Amino acid sequence: VSEHEGDFPTKSPFKKLRATYNPNNPKPPVQEVRRTATNWQITPTRRRWLSIMSDDKDAQGEGDEVEQHEFLASMGDRNEESTSPVSMVRWRGHLVSEKEAKILKHVFDDMQDHFGNRKCESPNIKFNFDPSLFLCKNEPYTYRSHPDPTPRDRWHGELDFTYTINHETYNMDYIAIDNVYFDLNPKYDGEGKQIKDYGHSWIYVYVPDEVMSKVKQYFYTGTGWSPSDEGLADDLNAELVSIPAKIYPAPNPEPSFWTRDVEDRANLSFTRVGSVQSVAKDADYQKIHRGIGVFAMSADVPGRENRKPTPDYEDAQLMFTLISARTFGPAVAVAPVVYAPRLRSPAS
C-alpha cells in the first residue's frame, strides 16, 4: 500500500465554473506554443506507440529486416548493448513485443482496467511521475490555460502507468477512460472569430466529475503530488469536468476517431473513420460524441531553476493528450462549452 493512500489534500479551493460559459476573449490552452516545441518533442518510443494506436494494419508475419530494425530502435528502455533476443508478435498488424501485446490486448481488446467502467471500480494501475526542469523565466509555456502574469520556472514530466495483470506488472504510457464526451463543435472567441487551433491541436473532452476525482486520487496515491484544478471547468448541472485535451497534429501520427459497428451487436467492435482532425472538419461529425478515450498524461509544477520542487510545497497541474477516441454515437443531452454566450433579454 502506498504511503500516500487516502484523500489528497486540497490546498486551494476549486473555483467552480459552468462548462456552458467561459469569459470573453478566452485564451485557448495551446495557443501559446514555444518555438522550440514546434515538433512537439515526441520521442521515437512515443511516436511508435502513437502509430500503433492510430490505425490497424493488414500486415502479418514476423516482418522484414527494416521493420524489425525500426521496432528495436524505438524501444527506448532497452539496453542497446543487450544481445538477448526480443520476441516479436503482431497486434492489430503492428509489430510489438510479447509483453506489449499482452498489455495492449488487456486494455484495448478486453477493455480491462478502464477508469469510468462500472465493472471495474478500482483499476489495477499505479501512476508514476518524476518532473524535470522544462523551461525558464519569461519563456511562454506550451500548454497552460491561464499563463501567469509573471512567469516562473516550470518543472514538467510525462506520466507512465504500471498495470498489474495476474500478479505481473506491465508499463504503458496510456490510460483509458470510459463514458467521456468529445466535443467536435467549432469554437469561437469573444469577437465571433473561429478558433483555428480547436480541432487541430486541442479539443474539449468532458469527463464525469466522479471519474476525474478518481483519476486525481490515483495520481496522488501513486506519486505523492496533490493535483491542482488549474485549466479545468466543472459543470455543476451536468456533473462533468471539461478538460482541454491536446491532440498531436501532422506530421506526427494523429489521434484516431472510431465509431461503433452497429451491425455487430454480439461484439463491441469499432471502425476507424479517420483522424480526430479530419473528422472535426466534417459537418456531419461536428457534435458531441460519447465514447472511450485513450489518453497520455503529463504534469507541470512551479519551481526554481536551481531547486527541484517537492510534493510538500507545490501542486501539480494535470494535462491530457488524446490518443484515440472510440465512440458510440452523438450525445444530444450534453451542453458544449461556448464562448461569449448571447445574453437573453428578460421577457416582457
N, C-alpha and C positions, 0 to 999 in steps of 0.2 A: 504494500500500500504506500502511495506517495506521501511524503511529509507535508504536501500541500493539500491533502484531502480536506474537503469541506467547502463551505461557501466562500467565494472570493470576496475580499473587502471592496467596498465602493468608496473611493477617495473623493470623488466629486460627483454630485447628483447628475443623473442623466436628464438632459434638457429634452423634454418630450415635444415632438413636432408631429403635426398631421402630415401624413405622407401625401395627402392630396393638395398640399400647399407648400410652396417654397418662396423665399423673398424675391423681390425684383432683382434683376441683373445678377443672376447666380453665376458663380464661377465653377464650371464643370470640374470634377475631381482630377481629371487627367489633362486639363488644358495646358497647364504649365509643365513643359517637358524639357529636361536638361538636354543641352546639345550633345553631350557625351552619351546620352541614352537613346539616341535615335534608332539603334539596332536592338533595343530592349535588353541587351546584355544577357542573352539566353545561352546557357552552357550547352555543349553538344549532347549531354545526357538529357537535359530538359527538352531540347529540340527533338530528340528521338522519341521521347515519351509523348510530346505533342503530336508528332506524326502518327504514332500508334493510335492515339485517341481520336484523331481527326477523321479517319475513314478505314473501312475494311478493305482488304486486298484479296485478289484471287490466287496469289502465289501459293505454291505448295513445295514440299520437299525441303532439303537442307539448305538450299540457296547456293549461289555461285560464290567464288572466292571474293569477289568485290563486295557483295552483300555481307558476307561473314566478316570481312575486314572492317567495314563500316560499323557493324554491330559491336565488335570488340573495341574499336576506337572510341565509341560513345559511352562505354561503361566507365564512368569517371571514378567509381570507387574500387576499381580493380587494379591491383598492383601490376604495373607494366612489365616487371621482370618475372612475373609469375609464369611458370611453364605448365601449370595444371590446365587440362582442357576444360572448356566451358560447354556443357551440354545445351544445345540449342533446339528449340521446338517452334512450331507455328502457333500463334494465337491470332485468330481472325486474319490470317495471311501474313502477319508481321513476324519477323524473326526475333525471338526473345529467349532468355534463359529459362530453364525449367522452373526455377524459383519465381521468376517474374510471371510466368504463365499461371502458376498456382494462385498468386495474389490477384492477378487480373481476372481469372475465372471466378474467384471467390467474391470479388467486389462488383464486377460489371456483368458477368454472366449469371451468377447465382444471386446477385443483389443482396449480399450479406454485409452486415456492419455499416448500414447507411444511417445517418442521422435523419430523424423525422419519420422513420419507418415504425409503424405501430407494433410490428412483430419483433423489433429489436430496440428495446428501450435503453439498453446500455451497450453501445458498440465497443468491441474489444480493440480499442485504439488508444495509443499514447501519443500526445503531441510533443514534438521536440523543436527547440528554438535556441539559437545562440547568436546574438546580434554582433555585428562588426561595424566599424566606422564606415559610414556610407557617403557622407558629404560634409562640406564645411560651411562656415558662415557666409551669408549673403549669396548663396547659390540656390536658385529655385529648386524646389523639391519636385520629384517626378510625380508623386501620387498623394496629393493632400486635398481634401475638400475645402479647407479653410486655412490657407497658409498663415503662419504667424506674422504679425506686423514687423517684428524684429526677429528674423530667422536665427535659430540656434543650431548648433551641430546636431546631426541626427545619426542614430545608430540603427542599422537595418539587418534583418535576417530572414531567409526563406525557411519555412517550416517543412519538416518531413514527418511522416507518421509511421509508427510501428504497430502493425496489426498482429494479433495473436490468434493463430488458427491451429486448432488441435494441439495446443501446447508448444507450437513452433512460432517463431517471430519472423515477420516479413516487413521490410521497409518499402514505402512508396511515397511519392510526392503529392498524392491527391487524396481527397475525401469526397464522398458522395452525400448529397443532401436531398431527401425526397420531399415532394409536395411543396416545391418552391414555384415562383411565378416569374417568368421572363417578360419584361416589358419592352416590346419592339415598336411601340408607338413613337413617332418622331417627337423631339423635344424642341422647345422654342425658348429664347431668352426673354428678358423683360421688354425688349423692343420689338418682339414678334419675329425675330430672325431665327431660322432653324439652326440648332446647334449641330455643326457638321461632324464633330467628333463622336456624337452619340450614334451608336450602332456601328461605329468604325473602330474605336479604341476603348469604348466602355458602354455598358448598359446598366439599367437598374434591374436588380433581382430582389424580389420580395420574399422574405423568409418568415415563417411563423415565429412569433416572439419567444415561445417556449422552446423552440428548436434552437434559435440563436442563443438563448440563455444556456442551453446545454453545451453548445459549441464553446462558448466562453468559459464554462465550468471546466470542460476538458482541457482547454488551453491553460487555465490557471493550475489545475491539478498536475498537468504534465510538465509545466515549465516554471511555475512559481511566480510568473508575471501576472499582474492584475490587468485585464483588458479594459481599455477605455471605451467610451461610446462615441468617440470622435468620428465624424463622417457618416454616422448612422441617423436615420429618422424613424420614429415609431408612430405608426398609425394606430391610435388607441381604439378606434371603432372596429377596424378590421383585424386587430391584433397581429399586425405584420410589421416587420422591420425591413426598411429598404436599405440595400447596400449597393454602392456604386462599384460594380464588378468590372475589372479591367479585362479586355479581350485583345489577344495578340493579333495585329494586322499583318498582311503580307509584307515582306517575303517569308515571314515565319509561317509555320502551319497554323491556319486559322481554326478557331474553335468550331466544332461541328454541331449542326442542328438536325435532330432526328424527330420523326413523327411515328406514332404507334401504328402498327399494322392492324387495322380494324377488322380485316377479314380473318386474321389468325387469332381467334378468340381463345383457343386452347393454350396458347403460349403468349408470354409478354415479350413481343419482338418489335423492333423498330427499323425504319428505313431512313437512310440518310437523305435529306432534302438538299443540303448544301452547307456552306459555312454560315455562321451567325451573321456575318457582314452581308453576304449576298441575300439572305432571307430578309434582313431588316430593310432592304431596298424594295422588296416586293410588297405592293399594297395589300395583297391578299393575306400577308402574314403580319402586317402592322397592327398587332393586337397584343394582349397579354396571354401568355401560354403557360399552362400548368405542367409541371414535369419534374424530372430528376436532374439535378445539376452536379457536374463533376468540377471540383474547384482545386486549384493550388492556393496556398495561403502564405502570406508574409506578414511581418510585424515591424513596426517602426517605433523607436523610443527616443526621447530627447536625452542629450548628454553633452559631454565636453570632449574635445578632440584628444585631450591627454588623460581622460579618465573614463573608463567603461562604466556605463550606468548599471545599477543593480535593481532587482525587483523591489527592494525595500523602500526605494525613494521615487521610482518612476512607474507610470502605467504604460502599457504598450497599445498602440493603435493597430487593430487587425485590418488586413487588406486581403481582398479576394480576387482571384483571377479565374474567370470562367474558361474551362477547358472543353466541355461538351454539354449540350442540352438535349435531353431526351424527353419529348413532350407527349402529352395525352390529348391535347386539344385546347381551344381557347377557353379562358376563364372570364366569363362575362360579368361576374359579380364582384370583381376586384377593381377598385379605382386606381388609376395610374397616378404617378407623381406628375404634377403640372407646375409650370412657372407662370407667375403673374396672372392668376385667375381673374376672370371678369367679375367685377362686383355687381351684384344684383340690387336694383333699387327696391325699396320697400313697396309692397303692393298698396295701391291707392284704394 
